[in-house]
Amino acid sequence: MYKRIKRAKLGRKKSHRESLIDNLLRSLFDNNYVVTTTTKAKVLKQNAESLIEVGKKKGESIDFIRKLNNVLGKETIVKKYLEYIKKDNAGVGFVRVGFREGDNAELSRVYLLGLDKKRSAEPKSKKEDGKKKENIEKAEKNPLKIREETQVGLKKKVDKTAVVKKSGTRPQARAGL
């Protein structure tokens, strides 16, 4: 009888659950983030935080490195982990992302703090710069500032102001309803 033992079983047996968590930890420390379902993300965050705390306490002892090799698998990931735990703000973040198509499961993103690369707005500025350059080139070609004619009707527009009449009776599928 389980009393006061809180453990997420994730719908798997013990060996499958442990290998799933190990694989999630490997991909987290390899790629700096993982997108998975929310329940798996919560378990992953707990295990990653405890692994980081133990790593800060034990440092680079041989027995702990052997355990890391069993859990993380590759020596490159172990080296990356050992470099990461030396940072001051080493930790794990958790953000709900959305819902998965197909089964509508809630997805979450687990990431390592301090290693998450922020997205920049460079692609938008490149497009705008390209448009400005095209306008400048057109002005240089056309010194008299004569407008070039564009063909009308190439862009199809949808009239959103049209009123659609709905019939008052609902369609009946079978007779007698």
N, C-alpha and C positions, 0 to 999 in steps of 0.2 A: 504494500500500500504506500503510495507516494504522498507524503505530507510535507508541506513547506519546501518542496523541491521544485524550483521553477526552471524548466528546461524546454526549449523549443525543439520539438521532434521533427518538424518539417515534413511529416508524412513519410519518413524513411526509417529503415533499420539503422542500428548504431554504426555499423561499418560504412554503410553508404553515406550516412550523415557526416561522419568524420572526414571521409574522402572529399565530399562536397565542400565542406568548410576549408579544408586544406587547399583545394583547387581555387576557391574564391580568394583565399589569402595570397596564393601565388600570383594570381592575376592582379590583385590590388597592389602588391608591392612591385610588380613588373611594369604595370601600365599607369600607376598612380591613381587610378579610379576604376570603379566597376559599376555597371548599371544592371540591377537585378530586382527581383520582387522585394516588397517592403519587409516581409518576414525574414527572408534570407539576409537582407541588408542589416536588420537589427542584430541578428546573430553574428554576422560578419564584423560589425562595428564593435561588439563586445569582445570578440576574440582578438581582433586587431589591437584594440586598446590594451588588453591584458598582455599581449605579446610585446607591445612597445614598453609597457611599464616594467615587465620582467627584464627586458633587454637593457633598460636604463639601470636597473639594480645590479644585474650580473655582469654587464659589460661584455668583454670579449673572452670569457672563460671557455675552455676547450669543451667541456660538457654541454654548455649552452649552444655553442656553435654546431656541435653534432646534432643536437635537437633541432636547431634551425634548418640544418641540411635535410633532416627527415621531413620537416613541415613544409619548407619552401622549395625543396627539390634541387634547384640549381645554385651553383656557387656564385654566379653573377647576381642573382636575386638576394642571396645572403649578404654579399658585399654592399649592395645598394641599401639593404635594410640596416646594416651596421652604420653606414654613413648617415642614414636618415635619423636614427635614434640619437645621434650626437647633437642634433639641432635643439634649440630651446623650445620652439613651438611645435614639436613633434606631436601629432595627434591625428584623429580620424574625424571627418565631417560626414554629415548625413543630410541629404536633401531629397524630398519627394519630387519626382520628375513629371509623372503623368500616368497614363494608362496604356497597357499593351494592346495592340490590335489583335483580334482573334478571340482571346478569352477575357479581355478587359481587366487583367490583373494590374494592381497598382505597382508602378515601377519607382524605384528609388536609386539615387546615385550616392555611392560611398566613395569618399576621396581622402587622400592624405593631405593634411593641412600644410601649406607652405609650398607644395609642389604643383598645385593646380594652376595650369596656365590660363590666363585670362584672355578672352577673345578680344581682338582689336577691330576697329571699324575701318580698316584699310580698304577692303573691297569696295565699299560705298564711295570712298573718296577717289579711288582709281576710276570708277565709272564717271563720276562728276568731272574729274580732270580730263578724261577722254572726250566728253561732250564739249567742254570749254575749248579744247584744242581743235576739235572739228569746227566749231563756230569761228575761231580765229582763222583757220585755214580757209573757210568759205569767204570770210571778209577780205582776206588777202587776194583771193582769186577774183572777187567781184568788188573792184574799187568804187563803183558807183552806188553801192549798197542797194542793188536791185534784188528784190525777193525772188527766189526760185519758186516756181509753181509746184505744188504737191497735188497728187491725184486724190480726188475726193471719192470716197466710197470704199477705200481699201480697208478701213477700220470699220468693223461692224459693231454697231452700238445696240444695246438692248434697252427698250423703253421700260423703265421701272415704274412709270406713273400710270400704266394701263390698269384699268379696273377689270377684274375677273369676276363674272357673275357666278354665284353658286346657287344650285337649285335647292329649294326648300325641303324636298323629300329625299330621304336617303335611298340609295339603290337597294333593291331587295334581291337576295341571291336565290331564294326558293319561293315558290308560290305558296301562299297561305300564311306567310309571316306578317 
